Amino acid sequence: MGGVVLDESSVVESPVLPYVRMVVSLIEGIQMSPNQLGNWLCQALRQHSMARRRRLDYVLAFLNQHPP
């Protein structure tokens, strides 16, 4: 299965990172180094496993919250 792989080295080397740093600085009022921001982004955007519950349990919970 193909997909997007988010690793810290590609995030730190991204040409968009200076703009993200500026936005974080304006919104949060903190200065972060490129390495700190890359680490923070990787942690924040990490995909969580669905292994804690069976898939059927997720589907049933969704249907209970959003009935047809």
C-alpha positions in Angstrom: 0.0 0.0 0.0 1.4 3.4 -1.0 1.1 6.5 1.0 2.7 9.5 2.4 5.5 8.9 4.8 6.2 11.7 7.3 9.7 11.5 8.8 11.4 14.3 10.7 14.3 14.7 8.2 11.9 15.4 5.3 9.9 17.8 7.4 12.9 19.7 8.5 14.2 20.0 4.9 10.8 21.1 3.6 10.7 24.5 1.8 7.4 25.2 3.6 8.9 24.9 7.1 9.9 28.6 7.4 6.3 29.6 6.7 5.0 27.1 9.3 7.5 28.4 11.8 6.2 31.9 11.2 2.6 30.9 11.7 3.4 29.0 14.9 5.3 32.0 16.1 2.3 34.3 15.4 -0.3 32.1 16.8 1.4 30.5 19.8 3.9 33.3 20.5 6.9 30.9 20.7 10.0 30.5 18.7 11.0 27.0 17.7 14.0 25.7 15.9 13.4 23.8 12.7 14.4 20.5 14.5 12.0 21.2 17.4 9.2 22.1 14.9 9.8 19.0 12.8 9.7 16.8 15.9 6.5 18.5 17.1 4.8 18.1 13.7 5.8 14.4 13.5 4.3 13.8 16.9 1.1 15.8 16.2 0.5 14.2 12.8 1.4 10.6 13.8 -1.3 8.2 12.6 -2.8 6.3 15.5 -3.5 2.6 15.3 -7.0 1.3 15.2 -5.9 -1.9 16.9 -7.4 -1.1 20.2 -10.9 -2.0 19.1 -12.2 -4.2 16.4 -13.2 -2.5 13.1 -16.8 -3.6 13.7 -16.8 -1.7 17.0 -15.7 1.5 15.2 -18.4 1.1 12.6 -21.1 0.5 15.1 -20.0 3.4 17.2 -20.0 5.7 14.2 -23.5 4.5 13.2 -24.8 5.0 16.7 -23.5 8.6 16.6 -24.7 9.2 13.0 -27.9 7.2 12.4 -29.2 6.8 8.9 
